[in-house]
Amino acid sequence: MAQQAEAGKSRVKMLRRNTLLGNNATGGKRKNKTRVFRFISQQGRTSKLEIVSRLGISLPTVLQTLKELTEDGLIWEMGEFESTGGRKAKALAAVRGSRFAMGLDITRNHISLVAADLSGRIQRHIRIPKTFARSPAYGEFLAGLISRYRTEWRIPVDRFLGVGISVPGIIDAQGRMIQDSHALGVRKMPCDELSKGIEYPCVFMNDANAAGFAELRESSDMENAVYLSLSNSVGGAFLQGSRLYLGEHQRSGEFGHMTLYPGGRECYCGKRGCLDAYCSAQRLSSLTEGKLDRFFEKLRQGDKECAQAWAGYQADLVTAANSLHMAFDCDVILGGYVGGYLEDWIGALRELAEERNPFDDGGTYLKVCRYRVEASALGAALQHVERFIEGL
């Protein structure tokens, strides 16, 4: 009996071992498929041997993975590379139109809508003036937008992954409740008030988190970053290991409420001296009838009032950015409405940053956002894209 019991235990152990090996093999296969597709998508064009070399995956595994991706309609051969002495290598590329996701960015006064492909590139976008209202009619308007533009942009239903929706507010951990949004004037608002009329899968996220996610996804050489959103309110995101850190209460990245000047200007939150009161886009656009592009146009023309305001804005911005760099020890990406105009001024900002930085990396940690428009809408759409790629 003892021998039979021991034999039974051995069979159970062997079964468990084989099950684990099978799961690991399946998991490894899926991981390789995801890695290979992501690499091809990011490279634009690549070859079998480059995939083997760059990803460290064996040639037989790469060949099998490429076969599966081709059969899935996700990659194709787009010609050949120039010969380096031997046979010409086939050029592999992702089929950009194989899947799409749409992203909505909801603000107080307008809605931005984008369509993104699996490479993460914006294929179509539009911005529509629309005042936010917590009403069934507003939700119906959103549903109508998605239906209309999915049709107009010729996105087939069987290739449509879903809709990402970004809002200027704090979203709960389950993604079902807008806990608080000063910009929209709502608290404890169920997300389905906005999405229940949309017939496709929806996911909600904070607008600054969405924009930060889009930025870091595009930066293949960067794993950790702080994204500082400089729009009509100041927010941001902290990304570690290419993932968003949301904090214990989903409030990570509320950089606009860091105290810059104790007892200083009043912030919309009711406190005084918050960064938002000094670095929101409205500090600049208020000088040009709410038009930020007009502010920078006058700044280039040498307008003294705009130049004086810009000097103060730069000083406050760099003080905040330096504090973030000291806290997180990574690059700080300047985004939002103001970030879209900073390419011509990043040199001066880095010089100011270098004066404050006690370490030898100077001001090089300051980066200008890659996406000048619709970063939040794109980042929301990319949640569906990432889920699809991770599930290959």
N, C-alpha and C positions, 0 to 999 in steps of 0.2 A: 504493500500500500504506500509505504514511504517513497519507494522508487517511482511508482506511478504519479504520486503527488509532485515529486521533483521534476519528472518528465513534463508534467502539465505546466509547471511554472516556467520551464525552459521554453515550451511552445508559446506561452503567453509573452515571454520576454522577446522571443524571435519575432512574433507578430507585431509587438509594439515597435521593435527596431525597424522592421520592414515598412511599417506604416509611417514612422518618422522619416525614414530615408525617402519614401515615396513623396511625402509632403515637401521635404527639402528639395527633392529633384523638381517637383512641380513648381515650387516657389522660386527655385533658381532659374527655371525655364522662363517663367513670367517676368522675373527681374531682368533677365537678359533681353527679352523682347522689348521691355520698356526702355532699357538703356540704349539699345541699338536704335530704336525708333527716335528717341529723344535726340541722340547724337546726329542722326541723318537730318532731322528737322532743323537742328541748330546750325549745322554746317552748310545747309543749302544744297551742296553737291559733295559727294564723297565716293570712296571706292571700298570694295570688300577688304583689301589689304590695309587700308587706313583704319577701318573699323577694328580689325584684329589688333593693329599696332596701338591705337589710342585707347581702346577699352580693355585690352589684355584678355580677350576672349578667344578661344581656339577657333581655327578656320572652319572645321566641321560644324561647330555650334553656330558660328556666324552664318554659314551657308544655309543651315536649316532655318534659322531665325528669319533670314531674308526671304526664303521661300514662303514662310508663313505670312510675313508682312505683305508680300506681293499678292498672295492669294486673298488676303483680307482687303485688298485694294488701297493699302496705306502708303505703299512706295512704288516707284517705277524706275525703269532705266531710261535716262534722258540723254542718250548719246554716249560718247567716249571721251576720255581724257587724251591729251597729246601723248604720243609715244615717247618713252625715255630709253628706247633701245629694244624693248621686247614687244609683246602684244599690248595693244591699247587696252587700258582698264576701262570697264564699264562705269559710267557715271550714274550714281544712285541718288534719288531725291524723293522727298515726301510728296505725296499727292495732297496738295493744300486744300483742295475742295472736297476731300473725303468726309470731313465732319466740320460743323460750325456750331458756335455758341453765340448768343447775343448778350450784351451787357447794357443795363440801364443805370444811369447815375441820376438820382433825384436830388434836386436842390430846391431852394425856396421859390426861385423864379423861372427855372427852366429844367428840361429833361434832356439828357444826352443819351443817344442810343448808338451802339456799335455792333458790328458782326465781326467775329474773329475766327480764324481757321486754326488748325491744329499746330501750326508753327507759332501761334501767338500773335500773328500780325493782324492789324485792323484792315479788313477788306472794304467795309463801308461804314460810314458814320454820318450822323445828323444831330443837330441841336435844335430843340423846339421850345419856344417860349411857352411856359405854362406855370401859373402860380399854384403852389402846393395847397391842397385843402384836404383835411381829413374827412372824406366823404365817399360814399359808394360811387359817385360819378367820377371821381378822380381815379379810383381803381379800375373802373370800366374803361376810362381813357387809356390807361396803361395797357390793358389787355388788347384794346383796339390797335394801339401802336405796334405791339409785337406781331399781331396777326397781319396787319397791313404791310409792315416792312419785311417780314419774313417772305411774304408773297412777292413784293416789289423787288426785293433783292435776290429772288429766285433761289431760296434755300429749301431744298427738298425736305419734307417732314422726316424721311428715313435717315437723313444725315444731320438732323438737328438735335443737339445734345441738351439744350435747355437755356434758361435765362438766369443771369446773375444780376442782382439788384444791389447797388451801393447807396447808402444813405448817410447824411452827416449826423451821426448819432451813435450811441452805444448800443450794440446788439447783445442779447443774452447768449450764454454759452451754447444753447440749443439752436440758436439762429431763428427763434420763433417770435421774439419780442423786441421792439425798439424801446429800450429802457428809458432813454432820455435823448431828446434832440432839441437843443435850443434853436438851431437854425430853422427847423420845421415847426417848432412850437408844440411838440407832442411829448407825452410821457406814457409809459406802459401801453404802448400801441401794438397790438398783435400784428405780426408781419402779413398775415393772410388778408388783412384789410386791403393791402396793396396787391396781393398776388392771386387772390381766390378766383379772379376771372381769367387768369392766364392758364391755358390748357397744357402747358409744358412744365417740366421740373424747374423749380425756382430755388435759388439759394441767396441769402442776404448777408451783407457784410458792411462794416464801417467803410466810409469813402477813403479815408487816409490809409487804412490797412490795405484796401484794394489797390490803390495807386502804388503803395510801397511794394506790394507783391508783384505787380506788373514790372516795376523797375528792376527788382532783383532777378526776376526770371529772365529778363533780357540781358543781364550782366553775368555771363557764364564764368567770369574770372573773380566773382565776388560772392562769398557765402554769408557774410555778416554785414549788416548796414543799418544805419538809422535813416529813416526817410522823414524829412521835415516838410510838412505841407503848409505852404504860405498862401492860402486863399482868403476868402472873406472872414474865415476864422482860421486859427492856427491849430494844427493837429500833427499827427505823424504815426509812425510805426517803427517797431524794432524787429528786425529779421535776423534770426540766428540759425546757422546751418540751413539756409535757404527756406526756413519756415517762420511764420509769424509767431511772435511771443505775445500772447493776449493779456497776460497777467491774471491774478487770482479773481478779479472782479470784471474782467473784460475791458479794463480801462487803461491798459498799457498804451503808451504813445500819446497821452493827453498832454503833449509838451506845451500847448498854449496856456496851460494853467500852472506852469513853473513860475515861481516868483522871480522876476527880473529886477524890479525896484520895489523893495518893501515900502508900503504906503504910497505907491505911485498912482498912475492913472487908474480909473475904475474900469474893471473888466465887465463884460456882460454877465459873468457868473455871480457878480456882486462883490467879489474880492477886489483888492487893489494891487497894482503892480505886476499883474500877470503878463507873460510874454505876448499873449494875444492882443493886448492893448497897445503894443508897440510894433508888432511885426505882421499884423494882418494886412492883406492887400488893400483894405479900405484906408489905411493910414496914407497910402499913396494916391489911390484913385479918388479920394475925397477932394483932392486939389484940382481934379479935372472932370468934375461932374459925374463921378462914378465910372469913368472910362480909363482902365488901366493902360491900354495901349496908347492912349493920348498922353498919359503921364510920361511914359518912356520916350515918346516922340518929342515932347517938350524938353525932357532931360537931355536928349541928344542935341537939341537946338540951343542948349545953354541957358535955359530958363532958370533964373536965380532962385525963385521960390522952390521949384522942383529940386534943384541941386542941393539946397539947404536941407530939405526934407529927406532926400536920398542919403546925404551924409549921416544924418542921425539914424536913419533906418539901417544902413550898413553896419554902423557901430553896434547897434542893439542886436542885429542878426548874428554878427560874428561872435559877440559875447555869449549868446545862447548856443551857437554851434560849437564853440570851444568847450562849453560845459558838457554838452552831449558827447563830444569826443573824449573828454577826460573820463566820463562815466562809463562809456561803452567800448572805448579803444577800437573804433572801426571808422570807416568812411561815413560821412554825413552827406546825404543826397538832398539837394535843395529843390523842392518841387512845388506843386500847387500853381495857382495863377501867376504868382510872381516868379516862380522858378522857370516858367516858360520864356521869360525875358532876360535871364541872367547870363547868357553866353558871352555877351560883350563886357560884362562886369566881373566875371569870375576871377580874373587876374588880380584886380584890386581887392576883392574879398579875400583871396588867399594871402595877399600881403598883410592885410589886417589880422588874419587868423594866425599867421606866423609870428606876429608880435606877441600874441597871447599864449602861444603854445610853448611850454617849457621843454618839450622834447624835440628831437632832431628831424621829425617828419614834416615840420613847417606847417604850411597851409594846404598841402596836397590832398589832405583827407576830404576837402570840400569838393563835391561833384555837382554838376548841373544835371537835372533830370533829363532822361532820354525822350520821354513822352511830353510834348508841349501841350497837347490837348487830349482830353478824354481818357486819361490814365485810370481814373476810378472805374469808369464803365468797362474798360478793358480788363482791369484786374478782377472785376466781378465775373465777367464772362469766362476768364481763365480758370475759375474754380471748376467749371464743367470740363474744360479741356484737360486739366490735370487729372481729374477723376477718371476720365476716359483713358488717358495714357497710362496711368498707374494700374489700370485694370486690364491692360493688354495680356 
